[in-house]
């Protein structure tokens, strides 16, 4: 004994019976699989696919490393008791004595009794521990022979 169902529910029973008699469509299944596969390929996250992404990652990494190094260096310099020298000190400067020598450019001769007639200079020579000489500084001298 079945009670008569209302019209909309009765239509669903008829539709259910019709769907049970249908056979699955292989072509429809194939089309659905292709659609899902195409959608999955388009939506897949591939970080290696775009050079712009690699450039952005590299730039971000470079900025982070540079900022970290800069902060580390500032802390290191702030805690250092010595002030930094802007110019590196040459190796010969550690064991060097400086000798100041008077020189004249354009003198007429080498006789020591004649007054100097050329331009006068003071030359600072560095004498290293191994005996080598090097010019440290050249300064022009005034008329009395004093360095400027």
Helices and strands as residue ranges (DSSP letters): H 7-21, H 26-43, G 47-49, H 51-79, G 91-95, E 96-105, E 119-128, E 133-140
